[in-house]
Amino acid sequence: MKILGIDPGYERLGVAILEKDKQGDKECVLFSECFKTPAKLEFSERLNLIGEEVKKIIKNTGRKFFPLKLYF
């Protein structure tokens, strides 16, 4: 099972792709990145950049993911 994890923020956005082993005991990090947006841009432009970057990461991995939503 592959999991897409996103640590949201509009200045910095953390993205990781994890894979669980077949037994479901351990996770392996397949991809990890911190995407930054320029502080001088308007908020809407920053959100657009974040959306485009996340789309690009998902497209480039060519994988299907298990959705997971956590609230803190």
Phi and psi in radians as a Rosetta constraint file:
Dihedral C 1 N 2 CA 2 C 2 CIRCULARHARMONIC -1.905 0.35
Dihedral N 2 CA 2 C 2 N 3 CIRCULARHARMONIC 2.463 0.35
Dihedral C 2 N 3 CA 3 C 3 CIRCULARHARMONIC -2.212 0.35
Dihedral N 3 CA 3 C 3 N 4 CIRCULARHARMONIC 2.285 0.35
Dihedral C 3 N 4 CA 4 C 4 CIRCULARHARMONIC -1.698 0.35
Dihedral N 4 CA 4 C 4 N 5 CIRCULARHARMONIC 2.078 0.35
Dihedral C 4 N 5 CA 5 C 5 CIRCULARHARMONIC -1.937 0.35
Dihedral N 5 CA 5 C 5 N 6 CIRCULARHARMONIC 2.340 0.35
Dihedral C 5 N 6 CA 6 C 6 CIRCULARHARMONIC -2.245 0.35
Dihedral N 6 CA 6 C 6 N 7 CIRCULARHARMONIC 2.211 0.35
Dihedral C 6 N 7 CA 7 C 7 CIRCULARHARMONIC -1.786 0.35
Dihedral N 7 CA 7 C 7 N 8 CIRCULARHARMONIC 1.757 0.35
Dihedral C 7 N 8 CA 8 C 8 CIRCULARHARMONIC -1.297 0.35
Dihedral N 8 CA 8 C 8 N 9 CIRCULARHARMONIC 2.651 0.35
Dihedral C 8 N 9 CA 9 C 9 CIRCULARHARMONIC 3.090 0.35
Dihedral N 9 CA 9 C 9 N 10 CIRCULARHARMONIC 2.697 0.35
Dihedral C 9 N 10 CA 10 C 10 CIRCULARHARMONIC -1.750 0.35
Dihedral N 10 CA 10 C 10 N 11 CIRCULARHARMONIC -0.171 0.35
Dihedral C 10 N 11 CA 11 C 11 CIRCULARHARMONIC -1.569 0.35
Dihedral N 11 CA 11 C 11 N 12 CIRCULARHARMONIC -0.834 0.35
Dihedral C 11 N 12 CA 12 C 12 CIRCULARHARMONIC -2.312 0.35
Dihedral N 12 CA 12 C 12 N 13 CIRCULARHARMONIC 2.379 0.35
Dihedral C 12 N 13 CA 13 C 13 CIRCULARHARMONIC -2.201 0.35
Dihedral N 13 CA 13 C 13 N 14 CIRCULARHARMONIC 2.131 0.35
Dihedral C 13 N 14 CA 14 C 14 CIRCULARHARMONIC -1.664 0.35
Dihedral N 14 CA 14 C 14 N 15 CIRCULARHARMONIC 2.340 0.35
Dihedral C 14 N 15 CA 15 C 15 CIRCULARHARMONIC -2.296 0.35
Dihedral N 15 CA 15 C 15 N 16 CIRCULARHARMONIC 2.365 0.35
Dihedral C 15 N 16 CA 16 C 16 CIRCULARHARMONIC -2.495 0.35
Dihedral N 16 CA 16 C 16 N 17 CIRCULARHARMONIC 2.590 0.35
Dihedral C 16 N 17 CA 17 C 17 CIRCULARHARMONIC -2.083 0.35
Dihedral N 17 CA 17 C 17 N 18 CIRCULARHARMONIC 2.149 0.35
Dihedral C 17 N 18 CA 18 C 18 CIRCULARHARMONIC -1.989 0.35
Dihedral N 18 CA 18 C 18 N 19 CIRCULARHARMONIC 2.696 0.35
Dihedral C 18 N 19 CA 19 C 19 CIRCULARHARMONIC -2.290 0.35
Dihedral N 19 CA 19 C 19 N 20 CIRCULARHARMONIC 2.274 0.35
Dihedral C 19 N 20 CA 20 C 20 CIRCULARHARMONIC -1.554 0.35
Dihedral N 20 CA 20 C 20 N 21 CIRCULARHARMONIC 2.534 0.35
Dihedral C 20 N 21 CA 21 C 21 CIRCULARHARMONIC -1.234 0.35
Dihedral N 21 CA 21 C 21 N 22 CIRCULARHARMONIC 2.996 0.35
Dihedral C 21 N 22 CA 22 C 22 CIRCULARHARMONIC -1.089 0.35
Dihedral N 22 CA 22 C 22 N 23 CIRCULARHARMONIC -0.506 0.35
Dihedral C 22 N 23 CA 23 C 23 CIRCULARHARMONIC -1.427 0.35
Dihedral N 23 CA 23 C 23 N 24 CIRCULARHARMONIC -0.237 0.35
Dihedral C 23 N 24 CA 24 C 24 CIRCULARHARMONIC 1.348 0.35
Dihedral N 24 CA 24 C 24 N 25 CIRCULARHARMONIC 0.308 0.35
Dihedral C 24 N 25 CA 25 C 25 CIRCULARHARMONIC -1.570 0.35
Dihedral N 25 CA 25 C 25 N 26 CIRCULARHARMONIC -0.631 0.35
Dihedral C 25 N 26 CA 26 C 26 CIRCULARHARMONIC -2.237 0.35
Dihedral N 26 CA 26 C 26 N 27 CIRCULARHARMONIC 2.644 0.35
Dihedral C 26 N 27 CA 27 C 27 CIRCULARHARMONIC -1.964 0.35
Dihedral N 27 CA 27 C 27 N 28 CIRCULARHARMONIC 2.578 0.35
Dihedral C 27 N 28 CA 28 C 28 CIRCULARHARMONIC -2.190 0.35
Dihedral N 28 CA 28 C 28 N 29 CIRCULARHARMONIC 2.330 0.35
Dihedral C 28 N 29 CA 29 C 29 CIRCULARHARMONIC -1.440 0.35
Dihedral N 29 CA 29 C 29 N 30 CIRCULARHARMONIC 2.068 0.35
Dihedral C 29 N 30 CA 30 C 30 CIRCULARHARMONIC -1.621 0.35
Dihedral N 30 CA 30 C 30 N 31 CIRCULARHARMONIC -0.517 0.35
Dihedral C 30 N 31 CA 31 C 31 CIRCULARHARMONIC -2.733 0.35
Dihedral N 31 CA 31 C 31 N 32 CIRCULARHARMONIC 2.476 0.35
Dihedral C 31 N 32 CA 32 C 32 CIRCULARHARMONIC -2.646 0.35
Dihedral N 32 CA 32 C 32 N 33 CIRCULARHARMONIC 2.355 0.35
Dihedral C 32 N 33 CA 33 C 33 CIRCULARHARMONIC -2.712 0.35
Dihedral N 33 CA 33 C 33 N 34 CIRCULARHARMONIC 2.603 0.35
Dihedral C 33 N 34 CA 34 C 34 CIRCULARHARMONIC -2.019 0.35
Dihedral N 34 CA 34 C 34 N 35 CIRCULARHARMONIC 2.058 0.35
Dihedral C 34 N 35 CA 35 C 35 CIRCULARHARMONIC -1.776 0.35
Dihedral N 35 CA 35 C 35 N 36 CIRCULARHARMONIC 2.254 0.35
Dihedral C 35 N 36 CA 36 C 36 CIRCULARHARMONIC -1.952 0.35
Dihedral N 36 CA 36 C 36 N 37 CIRCULARHARMONIC 2.517 0.35
Dihedral C 36 N 37 CA 37 C 37 CIRCULARHARMONIC -1.937 0.35
Dihedral N 37 CA 37 C 37 N 38 CIRCULARHARMONIC 2.536 0.35
Dihedral C 37 N 38 CA 38 C 38 CIRCULARHARMONIC -1.138 0.35
Dihedral N 38 CA 38 C 38 N 39 CIRCULARHARMONIC 2.288 0.35
Dihedral C 38 N 39 CA 39 C 39 CIRCULARHARMONIC -1.142 0.35
Dihedral N 39 CA 39 C 39 N 40 CIRCULARHARMONIC -0.373 0.35
Dihedral C 39 N 40 CA 40 C 40 CIRCULARHARMONIC -1.367 0.35
Dihedral N 40 CA 40 C 40 N 41 CIRCULARHARMONIC -0.257 0.35
Dihedral C 40 N 41 CA 41 C 41 CIRCULARHARMONIC -1.358 0.35
Dihedral N 41 CA 41 C 41 N 42 CIRCULARHARMONIC 2.710 0.35
Dihedral C 41 N 42 CA 42 C 42 CIRCULARHARMONIC -1.134 0.35
Dihedral N 42 CA 42 C 42 N 43 CIRCULARHARMONIC 2.681 0.35
Dihedral C 42 N 43 CA 43 C 43 CIRCULARHARMONIC -0.971 0.35
Dihedral N 43 CA 43 C 43 N 44 CIRCULARHARMONIC -0.767 0.35
Dihedral C 43 N 44 CA 44 C 44 CIRCULARHARMONIC -1.104 0.35
Dihedral N 44 CA 44 C 44 N 45 CIRCULARHARMONIC -0.640 0.35
Dihedral C 44 N 45 CA 45 C 45 CIRCULARHARMONIC -1.187 0.35
Dihedral N 45 CA 45 C 45 N 46 CIRCULARHARMONIC -0.657 0.35
Dihedral C 45 N 46 CA 46 C 46 CIRCULARHARMONIC -1.142 0.35
Dihedral N 46 CA 46 C 46 N 47 CIRCULARHARMONIC -0.754 0.35
Dihedral C 46 N 47 CA 47 C 47 CIRCULARHARMONIC -1.088 0.35
Dihedral N 47 CA 47 C 47 N 48 CIRCULARHARMONIC -0.682 0.35
Dihedral C 47 N 48 CA 48 C 48 CIRCULARHARMONIC -1.103 0.35
Dihedral N 48 CA 48 C 48 N 49 CIRCULARHARMONIC -0.763 0.35
Dihedral C 48 N 49 CA 49 C 49 CIRCULARHARMONIC -1.054 0.35
Dihedral N 49 CA 49 C 49 N 50 CIRCULARHARMONIC -0.729 0.35
Dihedral C 49 N 50 CA 50 C 50 CIRCULARHARMONIC -1.081 0.35
Dihedral N 50 CA 50 C 50 N 51 CIRCULARHARMONIC -0.820 0.35
Dihedral C 50 N 51 CA 51 C 51 CIRCULARHARMONIC -1.052 0.35
Dihedral N 51 CA 51 C 51 N 52 CIRCULARHARMONIC -0.748 0.35
Dihedral C 51 N 52 CA 52 C 52 CIRCULARHARMONIC -1.137 0.35
Dihedral N 52 CA 52 C 52 N 53 CIRCULARHARMONIC -0.702 0.35
Dihedral C 52 N 53 CA 53 C 53 CIRCULARHARMONIC -1.144 0.35
Dihedral N 53 CA 53 C 53 N 54 CIRCULARHARMONIC -0.760 0.35
Dihedral C 53 N 54 CA 54 C 54 CIRCULARHARMONIC -1.120 0.35
Dihedral N 54 CA 54 C 54 N 55 CIRCULARHARMONIC -0.738 0.35
Dihedral C 54 N 55 CA 55 C 55 CIRCULARHARMONIC -1.040 0.35
Dihedral N 55 CA 55 C 55 N 56 CIRCULARHARMONIC -0.748 0.35
Dihedral C 55 N 56 CA 56 C 56 CIRCULARHARMONIC -1.101 0.35
Dihedral N 56 CA 56 C 56 N 57 CIRCULARHARMONIC -0.751 0.35
Dihedral C 56 N 57 CA 57 C 57 CIRCULARHARMONIC -1.086 0.35
Dihedral N 57 CA 57 C 57 N 58 CIRCULARHARMONIC -0.803 0.35
Dihedral C 57 N 58 CA 58 C 58 CIRCULARHARMONIC -1.113 0.35
Dihedral N 58 CA 58 C 58 N 59 CIRCULARHARMONIC -0.763 0.35
Dihedral C 58 N 59 CA 59 C 59 CIRCULARHARMONIC -1.109 0.35
Dihedral N 59 CA 59 C 59 N 60 CIRCULARHARMONIC -0.750 0.35
Dihedral C 59 N 60 CA 60 C 60 CIRCULARHARMONIC -1.224 0.35
Dihedral N 60 CA 60 C 60 N 61 CIRCULARHARMONIC -0.455 0.35
Dihedral C 60 N 61 CA 61 C 61 CIRCULARHARMONIC -1.408 0.35
Dihedral N 61 CA 61 C 61 N 62 CIRCULARHARMONIC -0.439 0.35
Dihedral C 61 N 62 CA 62 C 62 CIRCULARHARMONIC 1.037 0.35
Dihedral N 62 CA 62 C 62 N 63 CIRCULARHARMONIC 0.567 0.35
Dihedral C 62 N 63 CA 63 C 63 CIRCULARHARMONIC -2.068 0.35
Dihedral N 63 CA 63 C 63 N 64 CIRCULARHARMONIC 2.786 0.35
Dihedral C 63 N 64 CA 64 C 64 CIRCULARHARMONIC -1.756 0.35
Dihedral N 64 CA 64 C 64 N 65 CIRCULARHARMONIC 2.509 0.35
Dihedral C 64 N 65 CA 65 C 65 CIRCULARHARMONIC -2.145 0.35
Dihedral N 65 CA 65 C 65 N 66 CIRCULARHARMONIC 2.698 0.35
Dihedral C 65 N 66 CA 66 C 66 CIRCULARHARMONIC -1.529 0.35
Dihedral N 66 CA 66 C 66 N 67 CIRCULARHARMONIC 2.061 0.35
Dihedral C 66 N 67 CA 67 C 67 CIRCULARHARMONIC -1.305 0.35
Dihedral N 67 CA 67 C 67 N 68 CIRCULARHARMONIC 2.418 0.35
Dihedral C 67 N 68 CA 68 C 68 CIRCULARHARMONIC -2.514 0.35
Dihedral N 68 CA 68 C 68 N 69 CIRCULARHARMONIC 2.289 0.35
Dihedral C 68 N 69 CA 69 C 69 CIRCULARHARMONIC -2.208 0.35
Dihedral N 69 CA 69 C 69 N 70 CIRCULARHARMONIC 2.165 0.35
Dihedral C 69 N 70 CA 70 C 70 CIRCULARHARMONIC -2.099 0.35
Dihedral N 70 CA 70 C 70 N 71 CIRCULARHARMONIC 2.493 0.35
Dihedral C 70 N 71 CA 71 C 71 CIRCULARHARMONIC -1.987 0.35
Dihedral N 71 CA 71 C 71 N 72 CIRCULARHARMONIC 2.401 0.35
